[in-house]
Amino acid sequence: MRKLSEFQSSVDFILTDIDDTLTDEGQLHAEAYAALWALHGAGLHVIPVTGRPAGWCEMIARMWPVAGVVGENGGFWFRYHERRMKRDFFFDSATIAANRRRLDLLQQDIPRQVPGSAVASDQFCRLMDLAIDFCEDVPALPRESVEKIVKLFEAAGAQAKVSSIHVNGWFGDYDKLTMARRFLRSEFSLSDDDIRRRAAFCGDSPNDEPMFAAFPHGFGVANIRDFSDRLRSPPAYIAPSRGGRGFAEIARALLKNRR
């Protein structure tokens, strides 16, 4: 990972994780939120790419200075544009409902098998995945417990990704990268080459690895170092600071190099 000060390119799109990338201890502070507005004001298109639920993404798409949002680890994208909400889901409603029934069984089973874990508090507004909390609203669990949660999802045929706070599980062959590309192609007519050249990604945890691998302009806030022994595809650049302050540093670097 290279120092942020070494970044010299110009981009038009910035995709970013939310938890522990924009936030600190679960809160979006003024410096990070101001950085979003600064990027927006300079003409960059900001797209949060998050594991957070549909209910949150509805609000984010409407109220934050963003071009759209990819939610539930790639299950959908929402865009509020010209006073109209556009939504694109990876699956149709019947498949979403069938997958939810399978996830409901895991929702009962996993907390029972992994003491100390809990269903995430935002689960009630999720449509396509199941989030198991291992350190947001519960005391932090050891790595072995987090790994057991992953294995229980995978044993049921689900995908599972570890964020900084949750293990998210879902049925379906999609991820953050799949839907981020789909959004950029659909709404901005970008080719895959355009995406590599003109877009950057910012994240903080192992579930961001597909994005780090795909984006030459990949940035990590400093807390990505907490997972350095687990990363096979680290970001190209790393900010000096953690969380929202690190994101603000990245935003300033992007603005400095803006055409």
FENVEN-V388245 format. One line per field, one symbol per residue. ss: DSSP state (@ for helix, = for strand, . for the rest). psi: psi as a letter, one per 30 degrees, with the letter a starting at -180 (. if undefined). burial: I if it has 16 or more other ideal C-beta (glycine too) atoms within 10 Angstrom, else O. Layout:
BEGIN
ss=???
psi=???
burial=???
END
This chain:
BEGIN
ss=.==@@@......====.......=..=..@@@@@@@@@@@@...=====....@@@@@@@@@@....====....======..======...@@@@@@@@@@@@@@@@@@@@@....==...@@@....====.........@@@@@@@@@@@@@...====...=====.....@@@@@@@@@@@@@...@@@@@@@=====..@@@@@@@@@...===.@@@@@@.........==....@@@@@@@@@@@@@@...
psi=klkeffkflklfkjkkldkgeflkhgkjleeeeeeeeeeefggkjkjkjlflleeeeeeeeeflilflkklhhgflkkkjkhhkkkkjkelleeeeeeeeeeeeeeeeeefefjkfllkkfgefgkeflkkkkfgeglkklleeeeeeeeeeeefggllkkkafflkkklklilaeeefeeeeeeefghkleeeeeefklkkafleffeeeeefjeikkklfffffgeffkfillelklellbeeeeeeeeeeeeegk.
burial=IOOIOOIOOIIIIIIIIIIIIIIIOOOIIOIIIOIIOIIIOOOIIIIIIIIIIIOIIIOIIOOIOIIIIIIIIIIIIIIIOOOOOOOOIIIOOOOIOOIIOIIOOIIOOIIOOIOOIIIIOIIOOIIIIIIIIIOIOIOOIOOOIIOIIIOIIOOIOIIIIIIIIIIIIIIIOIIIIIIIIIIIOOIIOIOOOOIOOIIIIIIIIIIIIIIIOIIOIIIIIIIIOOIOOOIOOIIIIIIOIIIIIIIIIIIOIIOOOOO
END
